Amino acid sequence: MANFGFLKENFPSLENLGTLAESYLYTDPSTAIMKLGILCESIIGLIYQYDGVRPPHENTAVERIDTLSREGLLPEEIVDILHIVRKARNRAAHENWGSFAEVERYLPMVHSIAWWFEATYGGS
């Protein structure tokens, strides 16, 4: 699988995370979900960097996402997906949660976020 290959030129570390998530799909679904969550967190961090946004005082994943939303830097559907993936990542990390079906659910969501990010920031 190379569904995240479009990131390779501008964002090789993101491409690597997506590829790792895909590689764990069958063997370790909870790790795949964690990799997808880390990919999303990395995108959030890059948006802060590229747009020069000051991190929130309470620098949690929820606050980072919500701050970018309030700044008008994230479309609402991206915000919704980021929160869904954030919650799944937390469950995977703390409860060893996840199944093949769950990864199949989250992969297209994260792919859409990565596609949006590449389209929005790839030329930066």
Kinemage of the C-alpha trace (Angstrom):
@kinemage 1
@onewidth
@group {chain A} dominant
@subgroup {mainchain}
@vectorlist {calphas} color= white
{ca met a 1} P 0.000 0.000 0.000
{ca ala a 2} L 1.187 3.488 -0.785
{ca asn a 3} L -1.898 5.572 -0.130
{ca phe a 4} L 0.156 8.286 1.557
{ca gly a 5} L 2.801 8.458 -1.166
{ca phe a 6} L 1.531 11.858 -2.290
{ca leu a 7} L 3.130 13.299 0.877
{ca lys a 8} L 6.627 12.000 0.122
{ca glu a 9} L 7.991 15.060 -1.694
{ca asn a 10} L 6.899 17.806 0.699
{ca phe a 11} L 6.248 15.927 3.933
{ca pro a 12} L 8.271 12.687 4.039
{ca ser a 13} L 7.803 12.212 7.789
{ca leu a 14} L 4.019 12.327 7.341
{ca glu a 15} L 4.266 9.883 4.446
{ca asn a 16} L 6.275 7.568 6.678
{ca leu a 17} L 3.662 7.678 9.449
{ca gly a 18} L 0.854 6.924 7.000
{ca thr a 19} L 2.807 4.065 5.478
{ca leu a 20} L 3.587 2.653 8.922
{ca ala a 21} L -0.094 2.832 9.875
{ca glu a 22} L -1.009 0.911 6.738
{ca ser a 23} L 1.695 -1.680 7.408
{ca tyr a 24} L 0.245 -2.389 10.885
{ca leu a 25} L -3.316 -2.728 9.571
{ca tyr a 26} L -3.350 -6.549 9.734
{ca thr a 27} L -0.750 -7.268 12.409
{ca asp a 28} L -1.239 -4.607 15.090
{ca pro a 29} L -4.370 -2.489 14.644
{ca ser a 30} L -3.934 -0.512 17.876
{ca thr a 31} L -0.457 0.588 16.731
{ca ala a 32} L -1.906 1.507 13.331
{ca ile a 33} L -4.448 3.755 15.041
{ca met a 34} L -1.714 5.332 17.160
{ca lys a 35} L 0.350 6.044 14.023
{ca leu a 36} L -2.681 7.682 12.402
{ca gly a 37} L -3.128 9.808 15.512
{ca ile a 38} L 0.529 10.808 15.487
{ca leu a 39} L 0.197 11.765 11.818
{ca cys a 40} L -2.728 14.044 12.699
{ca glu a 41} L -0.829 15.541 15.639
{ca ser a 42} L 2.133 16.181 13.353
{ca ile a 43} L -0.098 17.984 10.875
{ca ile a 44} L -1.478 20.139 13.684
{ca gly a 45} L 2.053 20.997 14.796
{ca leu a 46} L 3.057 21.944 11.263
{ca ile a 47} L 0.040 24.236 10.907
{ca tyr a 48} L 1.074 26.026 14.102
{ca gln a 49} L 4.566 26.395 12.682
{ca tyr a 50} L 3.589 27.511 9.180
{ca asp a 51} L 0.918 29.968 10.276
{ca gly a 52} L 2.818 31.294 13.278
{ca val a 53} L 0.011 30.522 15.694
{ca arg a 54} L 0.904 30.675 19.360
{ca pro a 55} L 0.086 27.397 21.145
{ca pro a 56} L -2.713 27.605 23.719
{ca his a 57} L -1.871 28.040 27.392
{ca glu a 58} L -3.352 24.617 28.124
{ca asn a 59} L -1.397 22.839 25.395
{ca thr a 60} L -3.519 19.703 25.052
{ca ala a 61} L -4.525 18.050 21.787
{ca val a 62} L -8.104 19.271 22.258
{ca glu a 63} L -7.002 22.864 22.828
{ca arg a 64} L -4.541 22.807 19.905
{ca ile a 65} L -7.281 21.646 17.530
{ca asp a 66} L -9.862 24.062 18.921
{ca thr a 67} L -7.433 27.000 18.740
{ca leu a 68} L -6.738 26.349 15.061
{ca ser a 69} L -10.475 26.083 14.503
{ca arg a 70} L -11.133 29.429 16.223
{ca glu a 71} L -8.343 30.991 14.129
{ca gly a 72} L -10.193 29.861 11.000
{ca leu a 73} L -7.332 27.608 9.893
{ca leu a 74} L -9.265 24.334 9.882
{ca pro a 75} L -12.495 23.537 8.046
{ca glu a 76} L -15.167 22.194 10.396
{ca glu a 77} L -15.114 18.717 8.820
{ca ile a 78} L -11.349 18.522 9.451
{ca val a 79} L -11.895 19.565 13.081
{ca asp a 80} L -14.488 16.809 13.501
{ca ile a 81} L -12.188 14.156 12.049
{ca leu a 82} L -9.230 15.310 14.149
{ca his a 83} L -11.284 14.917 17.310
{ca ile a 84} L -12.537 11.471 16.245
{ca val a 85} L -8.995 10.287 15.518
{ca arg a 86} L -7.660 11.891 18.726
{ca lys a 87} L -10.166 9.910 20.797
{ca ala a 88} L -9.371 6.692 18.938
{ca arg a 89} L -5.636 7.240 19.430
{ca asn a 90} L -6.156 7.741 23.165
{ca arg a 91} L -8.137 4.504 23.390
{ca ala a 92} L -5.523 2.625 21.389
{ca ala a 93} L -2.694 3.989 23.522
{ca his a 94} L -4.320 3.509 26.922
{ca glu a 95} L -6.525 0.462 26.380
{ca asn a 96} L -4.680 -1.382 23.577
{ca trp a 97} L -7.909 -0.883 21.639
{ca gly a 98} L -8.381 -1.342 17.934
{ca ser a 99} L -9.343 -3.831 15.280
{ca phe a 100} L -8.872 -4.286 11.566
{ca ala a 101} L -12.357 -2.813 11.039
{ca glu a 102} L -11.511 0.257 13.116
{ca val a 103} L -8.310 0.909 11.180
{ca glu a 104} L -10.255 0.535 7.933
{ca arg a 105} L -12.632 3.184 9.271
{ca tyr a 106} L -9.919 5.671 10.293
{ca leu a 107} L -7.515 5.277 7.363
{ca pro a 108} L -9.739 7.104 4.842
{ca met a 109} L -10.452 9.851 7.379
{ca val a 110} L -6.779 10.506 7.999
{ca his a 111} L -6.053 10.196 4.292
{ca ser a 112} L -8.557 13.004 3.644
{ca ile a 113} L -6.881 15.203 6.279
{ca ala a 114} L -3.465 14.503 4.781
{ca trp a 115} L -4.785 15.277 1.296
{ca trp a 116} L -6.267 18.583 2.514
{ca phe a 117} L -3.014 19.441 4.296
{ca glu a 118} L -0.887 18.687 1.222
{ca ala a 119} L -3.220 20.750 -0.977
{ca thr a 120} L -3.200 23.654 1.492
{ca tyr a 121} L 0.419 23.698 2.687
{ca gly a 122} L 2.344 21.635 0.142
{ca gly a 123} L 3.555 24.666 -1.760
{ca ser a 124} L 4.710 26.515 1.375
